[in-house]
Amino acid sequence: MSDAIAGKPSNAKAFSGFFWMMTLGIIARVAGFLTQMILSRILSQNDFGEIGLAYTVITVATMASNFGVDDVLVQRGKQLGLWASTGLIISFVLGLIGAVAIIVAAPIAATYYHIPRISDILLIASVTLPITALATPALAKLRQDLRFRSVSAITGVEILVTSCATILLAKLGFGALSFVLPVPFTIAGRVIAYWVLAPVPLTRFRFRLVPRIFGRSLAVWAHRVVVTLISQADYVLLGLMTTTEKVGYYYFAFRLANQPLMIMANSLQSILFPLLTQHQRDEKRQLRILLRVLSAVNFVVMPVCFLQATAAPWLVPLFFGDKWAPAVILVEILTLGLCVEAAAWQAGALLSARGNFVATFKYTFLLSLMFVPFIVLGYHLAGVTGVAYGVAAYYLISSAAFTYLALRKDSVTLKSVAYLYGIPASISFVTAAVGRVVGNYVVDQAGYFAAIAAAGLVGLPVYLLLWRSFGRDSFDMIFEKVTGRLGKFFRK
């Protein structure tokens, strides 16, 4: 492993955290895929459309009530205990405000989308916000101590329990409500587990810290609100312009394309942010760590995305049924468009670690101005498929642009950013093209499953060879650490 990352116990913990978060990502990806596969055969396109539209309200209210108090607490270091009680009460009050906002918005959303059941979905979901807020100090402590193995284990159990409960409720006929009914209970379990593993002494509420917490977290909150509005604007506009069934196809495709990327992006950022925070006085070291991570993320994520897009014409009908065939083109477009997002999030971790929250918000806001024009133009040109093209184009452009803006003060050139994204994308494209050719040859003779297997078996060695040739540093870093970790596991 590079000197940029190796050499300190905290960095060893960070890679251990990376390993466990990657494991969590795989578990979550498999669980999410299996859950969606089963639900797609039980629920209708309208059910998927209803939950997709309901989440436009849930997600916005959640982020609007999340002022980034957790990040502020992580940055407090050894003073966490002094800030914990104040941070907890502020988070809980904000959670209550968010819950009330969802309750008030429920009948309005039901009228706007012409779907009465959305009101019931939102009322149930509102309960989760104040419950989630109760974990704030304990989670900050776990992140501060780089105890990502514990966080991964808890999250993995939560995902599996939620998935099983959702499937059971769907089978019992609860429809779109199946997605939200288990969530308050699994979140409550997560909160209890965090506090058992990382109890934080609570002292009296300190009013003098309130302005400091809000002052530090206001820019974080503004950034999160912008990101959330972007993530939901396409659903809001589709809910206005097209049918619930077509929204269901789009939600299904976006969920399939985006789920693994969001899991990886969140997981990696939760590791990278506290790690970079520990090197606040050494900005050159921060940059070296970040560039290594960006390269590794792109070389790991992009081939998965390209191969998923390649296999979509076989994967969707095989695992989800022919009724989801109209979503195939949407899965292909969105998967390719979102493949750069995971790395861009890590560039934001550098700005956060340096306390440049205002810069993060400014860059995100300026780039967000492209989003609505892209999807409106796309819809008028090609309907829902055009929206997918607009969303993909936005993420491709904005992710690369945000990375450059975040790193330009460190003398990272546009050419370097193009290299970070261009090389992994190029070899992923070659791998995907080879996989598509092989799969198309096999599918007519042996069926969908054989086509997917053939594309993967042929594509994987091709990609590894190209990765080793054009990204040797990141290849050696990942190979060395993964094989070392697996060796220790099997020796035990």
N, C-alpha and C positions, 0 to 999 in steps of 0.2 A: 504493500500500500504506500501511497505517496507520503512524503514527509509533511505535506500540507495537512494531512489528516491524522497520521499516526503519531505516536510518541507521548501521549498523555492519557492517564486513566479515564478522564472525562471523554476523550475521543474514542477510547475502546468501548466505553459504555454507549457512546453514540452509535458506533457501528453495530453493537449488540442490539441497540434499539432499532436500528434500520433493519437488521435481520428479522427481529420479531414483528416489526410493522409490515415487512414484506410477507412474512408468514400469515399475518392477519389479513393482508390484502388478498392473498391466494384463497384463504378460507372464506372471506367475505365474497370474493368473486364467484367461487364455486357455489356457496350458499345462495347468493343473489341470482345466479344463473338458474339453478335448480328450482328456486322459488318462483322465478318468473316463468320458467317452463311449465310448472304445474299450474300456476295461476292463469296462464294464458289459455289453458284448456278448460278451466272451470269458469272463469269470468268472461264477460263480453267486452267488445271494444268500447262500449259506452261506460262500463265500469272503470276501465283504465282512463277514459276521458274525464270522468267525474273526479277521480282522485287527482289527476293531473291539474285540473282547474282548481280544485280545493287547495292544493299546495301553493297556488299563487298567493293566496291569503296567508296561509300558515307560515310559509318561508319568509315573506316580507315582514310579518309581525314578529317573528322570531328574531330576525336580524335587527329590526328597528328597536327591539328591547334589549339587545345585546351590545353594551357599550364597550366591549373589549376589556372588561374588568379583569378577566383571567390573565390576559397578557401583561397588564399592569402589575398584578400580583407576582407573576413569574419574574419580572424584572426587579422586584424588591429584594431578591436574594435572602440574606439572613434576617432581614426585617419583615419577612412574610407574616410572622406571628403578630406583629404590631398592626398590620394592615388587614388581617384576615377577617375579623368581625365586621369591620366597616365595609369591606368588599362583599362579604356574604349578604349583609342586609341590603346594600345597594342592588346587588344582583337579584335578590328575591323580590324587592319592590318593583324593579324593572320587569321581572317575569310576570308579576301580577298585572302590571299595566299592559303588557303584551297580551295576556290572557283576556283581559277586558276588551282590548281592541279587536281580538278575533271574535269574541261573543257579539260585539256591536256590528262587526262587518258581516257576520253569518247571514242574516236575512237579506242584506244588500247584495252579497255575492250570489245568493240563490236566485234573486230577481234578475240580476245582470246576466247570469249565464242561463237562466230559464231552467234551472235544475233544483227542485226543492230539497233533494236529499243532501246537497252540499252543506246546508245549514246544520244538519245532524253531524256530519263529518267534522265540521269546524268546531262545534261545541265540545266534542270529545277531544279534539286535538288541543284545545285551549288549555286543558289541564296540565299538559306536558311542560309548559314554559316555567311556571314557578317551581315545579319539581326539579327540573334540570338545573335551575339556578342554585339549588341547595348544595350542589357538588363543587362549586367554584373554588373555595380554598383548598379542598383536598386534592382536586385535580391539578391545581397550580403547584402544590407540593410534590406530587408525583412527577410532573413535568420538570420541575426545578431539580429534582434528584435524579433525573434521567432514568426513571423506573418504567421504561416503555414495555418491558416484558409483562409487567402487571397490568398496564393499561390495555395491552394487546389481548391478554387472556380474558379480561372482563368484557372488552368489546366483542371478542369472538363469541363468548357465551351469549351475550345479549343478542347478537345477530342471529345465532342459531335458534334461540328461543323465540324471538320475534318472527322469524321465517316460518317455524313450525306452527305457531299460533295463528299466523295470517292464513296459512293454507287450510288449517282446521276450520277456521271461521268462514272462509270462502266456501268450503265444502258444505258447511251447514246453512249456506244461503244468505250470508250477510252482505254480499256484494262488495261495493267500494268501501264500506265500513270496516271490512276485514283488515285494511291497511293501517287503520288508526286505533282500533280497539285494544290491541295488545300493548301499544307503545307506552302509555302511562305506567303500566306495571313493570315493564322491562327497564324503563328509565329509573324508576324507584329502586329497583334492584341494583342498578349501576351506582346510584348515589350512595347506597348503603355500603357497597363493596369498596368504593373510593375512601370513605371515611374510616372503615375498618383497617385498611392498608396504610392510610396516611392521615392519622388524626392530627389536626392542627389546633393548638390551644386557642380558645376564643376569649378575648378580653372585652372590655367595654367598647361601645360605639364611640368613635372619635370624629366629631363634627368637622374638626379642622382638616381632616384628610379628604373630606368629600370633594371640595374644589380641586384638590390635587389629583384625585382619581378621575374625576370628570375631565379635568384639563388635559391629562395625559391620554385619556381614552377617547376623547371626542373625535379626533381624526381617525382613529381605528374604527369607531362606530360609523362615521361617514363613509369610509372606504367599504365596510361590510354592507352598508345599505345600498351603495351603488352597485356592488357585485351582485347582490340579491335581486335588485330591480332588473338588472341585465338578464339574470338567469330565469326570471319569470315573465319578462315582457313578451316573449314569443307566445307563451300560453295565453296570456291576457288578450293579445291581438287575435290569436286563432279562435279563442272563445267567442270573440265578437264577430269574426269574419266567416267562420265555417261551422260545420256540424260537430256535435260531441263525438260521433264515431271517428271522424278524421282527426280530432284532437287525441283520441285514444290511440290511433296508429302512431301519431307523432310522439306521444308520451311513452309508449312502448319502445319505440326506436331510440329515443333519447336516453331512456333508462338503461337500455342494453348497451348503448355506446358509451355513456358517461359514467356509469357506476364504478367500474374499476379505476378510472382515472381520478375521480373525486376521492376515492378511498386512498389511493396512493399519494395524491397531492396533499391531502390533509395529514396523512400519517407522516410523510417526509417533513412537512413544514413543522409539525409538532416536535420533531426531533431537531431539525436544523435551527429553529429559532432559539431555543435555550442553549444549544451548542455555540452558535455565533455570539450570543450574548456573553458567554464566558470569555470571549476574546475581544471585548470591546476596545481594548487599548492597542490592539494589533490589527489594524484594518487590512494590511497586506495578507496576513494569515487568513483573515475572514474571507477575502477574495479568493485565495487559493482553494480553500475548502469549498466555497460555493461553486467555483468553476468545475471542480472535480465532480461535485454532486450533479450539476446541470448536465454535464456530459454523460454521466452514468445513467441518469434518469431518462434522457433522450434515447440512449442506446438500448435501454430495457423496455421502455413504454412503446416507442414507435413501431417496432416489429410486431408487437402484440396487436396494436391497432390496425396495422396494414393487413395482417393475416386475418383478423376478424372481419374486416371489410371484404377481403377476398373470399372468405368462406360464407358470407352472409346469404348468398342465394341458395346454399345447401343447408346452412345451419338453421335458418328460420323455419322452413317447412319441416325439417327433420325433427326439431325439438319443440317447436311451438305450434305446428299445424298449418295447414294451407290457408286458414282464415286470416293469417297475419302476413300473407304474401305481399299485399300493398305496402307493408312497412320495410321490405327488403332494401329498396333504393334509399330510404331514409336512414336506415342503419349504416349503409355504406358511406353516405355523404357525411353524416354526423360523426362517425367514428374517425374518419380521416381528418375532419376539421378540428376535432377536439384533442388530437394526439399531442399537440404542443402545449396544452394548458398546464399539465402537471409540472413541467420545468419552469414555466413562467411564475408559478406560485412560489417556487423556491427563491427566485430573484427578489420577490417581495419580502421574504424572510430576512434578507440582508438589510433592507431598508428598516424593517421593524427592529432588528437587533441593534441598529445604530440610533434608534429613536426618531427616524425620519418618517414619522407617520403622516405628516402633512404632505410630503412628497408622494407617498404611496397613494393617498387619496387624490391628489392633483392629477397624477398620471392616469389613474383608473378613470376618473371623471372625464378627462379630455378624450380618452379613447372610447369611452362609452357612448359618446355622441354619435358614433357611426352606427350603433346597433339597430335602433329603430328604423332609420332609412334603409339599411340593408334588408331587414326582414319584410318591410312594407313593399319595397321594390321587388323582392323575391316572390312575394305572394301574388302581386299583380302580373308577374311574368309567368309563373308556373305553379300557382297554388301552394299547397302544403310542401310540395317538393322544392319549390322556390324558396320557401322559408328556411328549409334545411340548408340549401345552398348559401343563403344569406348568413345564417348562424355560423356555418363552417368558415365562410370567408372572414367573418368578423374575428373569430377566435384565432385563425391563422395569422391575420395581420396584427391584431392587438397583442397577442402573446409575445411575438417577436419584438414588437415595438416597445412593450413594457420592459422586457429584458434589457434592451439597449438603453432605455431611459434610466433604469435602475443602476446600470453599471457604467454609464458614460463618465461619471466623475472619477472612476477608478481607471480611466484611460483605456477602457475596453472599447474597441472600435466596432463599427457596424459590420465590417468584414468578419471579425471574430464571432459576433453573434450569428451571422449567416452560416459560419462554419459549424457552430454548436448545433444548429438545427438542420442545416443542409446535408451534412454527411450522414447522420443517422437516417434522415428521411430518404436519401438517395438509395442507400443499401437496403432499406426496408421496402422501397418500391420495387427494386430488382427482385428481392426475395418473394414479395407478394405476386409479382408478375409470373415468376417461375411456378409458384404455388397454384395460381389460377390456370395456367396452361396444363399442368399435370392434373389438377382437379377436374377440369373440363373433359379431359381424355378419359378419366376414370369413371366419372359420374354416369355416363351413358351405359357403361358395362357393369358397374358394381353398386351404383346407388350413392345416396348423399353421404352416408357415414364413411364409406370408403374414400370418397372424394376429399372430405375434410381431413381424414387420416393421412392420405397421400400428400396433400398440400402441406400439412404440418411436418411430416417425416422428411420430405424433400426440402422444404423451406428452411427448417431449423439448422441443418449443417451448412447450408449455403450462407445463411445469415451469420452464423458463428465464425465462419471463415472470413467473410467480408468485414465483420466487426473487428476481428483480431488484426486484420490487415490495415484498416483505416482508423481504428480507435484503440490502439494497443494499450495505452495507459489505463483507460477505463475498463477494458477487457481484463487486464492483469489484476487490477484492483478488485473487481467483483469476483473473478475466478479464485484468486488467492484467499479472500475472506470467506467466500461461500464454501469452498472445499475444506478450509480450516475448520469452519463451524460444523460442517457435516462430519468431519473426522472426529471432533470432540464428542459429537452426539453419539456416533456409533461406538466409540471407545467406552462410553458410559454403559 
